[in-house]
Amino acid sequence: MVTSPDTIIIEGTGTYYIACGITNQSTDATVGTVIINNPDAIVYLFSNANDAANLCEFTAVYCLAGTVFHSYYTADTDDTGCYVKDLYISPINNKASAVTLTMEQDAYDDKNNVATNIYMKNGTLISDSPIGTFHLQGGTAFHGSEKSTGDVNQIDVTAGREQLSLAMLRQSAGTFNWYPDVNSGTPIITTAWILGGTFDASASTSDDIAKIIVNGKVFEGATINLANNKGNITAVLYDYNGTIITDRNNKVTTSYNQP
């Protein structure tokens, strides 16, 4: 039996390496809560097992200040990503520079095929892994940043298709940069509610990758920019007096059916 701490609180400076589980893990393990609260702390979180058989999970991680990595672990028998069930990015004093968090590849529950839920008030997030529900209330988020190898960065979400996915985006402020880069499949956002802030998919980063928004709503005061000069983003968007920017010569079909 593997025992893990219920709570880990980091308030000191320095670099910390925290692994859930043990070498050659053969059972599930859980760390209940991790709280990181020092702007000069650098914290690496690892899951020693995260495959079809076993899962090492951080149930809740609260990032108040510091630089944090959900790290890809290569030192054991299996190369595994770090799974955090619920991630809270809430910088102290709402200071954007207080928190920078990077989700490296395969940072999801491989055993149960579940992605991390994120609640973000400010700071910077870089994710190269799938996301479940993302509540973005401020700050800057990058979903996708670099090319993966093999099947990393990917998760099965629909009909066996693998992609760097996002199930639900609820954005009320901040900037969401959508730059997913995958080796197979098509990156999908299943539902996107853009209530405020800017959703940007217009940059040249990974612009060769076709992408899909299955169902989106763009509200007054919010902007969604899909003009990447490639014409390879497919989106069904409902306009609630928001700002929608697309490529030139783009075909727009108008329907007055309400979702």
N, C-alpha and C positions, 0 to 999 in steps of 0.2 A: 504494500500500500504506500502511495506517495502522499505525504502531507505538505501543504502549502500554507503560507500566511494568509490570514483574512484581509489584512490591510498593510500596505506599505506607504509610508509618508516620507517624501524627500524634501527637505527644507535647507540642505546644505549646498555648498558649491562643490564643483568637481565633476568627474565622469563616473557614471554608474552603469553596470551591466546586470540586468535582472532577467533570469531565465525561469520560465514556468516549466516544472518537470525536471527529469534527470536524464542523464546520458542513456541512449537506447531505451527510451520510454516505452512501456508496454501496457500502460493503463492511462485513463484520463486524469487530468489534474487541473485545478482551478486556483487562481489568485483572485480574491474577491474584489479588492479596491486598490488602486494606485493613485496617489495624489502627488503631483510634482509642483513645487512652489518656490523656485529660486531662479531668477533670470540667468544666473551663471552656472546652472546645472545642465549637464548633457546626459541624457538618459537613453539607454538602448534596451528595448524590451524584446525578448526572444520567446518563441514557443519551441520547446524541445521535441514535441511531437505534434504534427498537424497533418494527418493523412486520413485515408479512408477508414483506418482501424482505431486510431487514438487521437485525442484532442487535448492540448494544453491551452487553456483559456484565461485571459484577463477579463473579468466580468465588466468592470467599470474603470476607466482611466480618466482622471481629471487633470487637465493641463492648465495651471494658473500662471505659471512662469517657467521658462526654460526652453531648451532645445531637445526634442524628443524624436526617437526613431522607433517605428514598428519594424524591426529588422528582419531581413532574410537570413536564416541560420544555415550555415554550410559546414559546421564543425562535427555534426553527428552522422549517423548512418543515412538518414534522409535529409535532403535540403528542404527546409520548411519556412513558410511565412509565419508571421506573428498575428494571432487572432485576438482582437479586442471586441467584445460584444457591443458595448456602448462607450463611445468616446465623447468627452466633453472638453471643448476648447473655450475657455472663459478667462482671458487674461486679467490679472489684477489691475484694478483701476481702469479697466477697459483699454489698456495700453496695447496698441497693435503690435509693437515690437517686442512685447514680453514673451510671446509664444511662437515658435516655429515647429511644426510637426510634419514628419515625413512618414508616409505609409509605403514601405517598399513592396516588392512583388509578392504575390500569393498571400497577402494579409487578410485571409478570410477563413472561416470554419470549413475545412475540406471534408471533414467527416459527415457533417450535416448539410453542406452546401449553403452556408448562410454568410452573408456579408456584414460588415460593421455598420452600425448606425452612428451618425455623427450629429452632434449638437454644437454649433459654432457661433460664438458671439463676436469674435474679433481674432486678430492674429493672422498667421499664414499656414495654410495646409497644402501639402504636395502629396497626391495620392497616385500610386501606380498599381492600385488594387481595386476590386469592385467595392461599391458602396450600397448599403441597403436603403435606409431613409436618411436624407441629409437635410437638416434644418440649418440654413445659412442666414444668420441675422446680422452679419458684418464681417469685415476682414477680406482676405484674398485667398481663394481656393484654386488650385490647379489639379484637374482630374486628368492625369496622364502627363508624363514628362519625358520619358525616354524609351527607346526600343527594348523590348524584351526578347528573350531567347527561349526556345522550347514552348512550353505551355504556361509559363509564368505570366502574371498579370491577368489571368483569365479565369472565368467561372461559368459553369453551365447554368443558364437561367431559363431557357425556353427551347423545347424540342431538341435538346442536345447541342445547341449552338453555343460556342464559347466566345466570350467577348468581355472586355473591360466595361462592366455594366453599372448602371445606377438605377435602382428601382423607383425611387421617389425623391425629387428635389423640391423643397419648399424654401424659396429664396425671398426674403423680405428686404434685404439690403446687402451691401458688399459686392464683390466681383467674383463670378464663377467663370474660370477659363477652362474650356472643354477641348483638350488636346489628346484624346486617347490614341494609343499606338499599339496595335496587336498584330500577331502573326497569322491568325485565322479568325473567321467570323466577322461580325459587324458590331461595333460598339453601339449600345442601345441605352437611351434613357426612356424608361417606360412611362413615367408621369413627371411633368415639370410644371410647377406653379411659380411663375416669376411675378411676385407681388411688388418687388422693388429692386433697386440695384441694377447691375449689368450682367447679363449672360453673354459671354464672348466666345465664339467659335471661329473668328475671322482671321486669326494669325496663321502664318505660314507653317508653324510647328505642326507636324503630322497631318498636314492638309491633304495628303494623298489618300488618307484613310476615309472611306465612306462611313457615314454615321446616320443614326436614326433617332428621332424623337417621336415616340408613338402617340403621345397625347400631351399637349402643352397649353397653358393659359398664360397670357401676357397682359398684366393689368396696368392701369394708368400710373405713370411715374416709373415704370420698369422698361428696360431695353433688352432686346435679344438681337444679337448680331451674328448672322449665319453667312455673311458675305466673305467667303474664303477664296474666291476666284477659281473654284474648282467645280462648283455646281454638284457636289456629291453628298450634300446633307439633305435627307428626306425628313420632313417634319409636318405633323398635323398640329396647327396652332389655332387657338381660339383667342380673338383679339378683344380685350376689354379696355380699349383706348390706350393700349401700350404702344411702344415703338418697336417695330419689326423691320430689320434690315436684311435683305437678301442679295444674292448676286444679280447683276444685270442679265436681262434676257431670261429671267427665271419665270417659270410658269406658275401662276397663282390661281387656285380654284376657290371660288367664294361659295360658301354655304351658310344658310341662316339657321341651321339646326343647332340648338343649344345643347351642350353636353350635360 
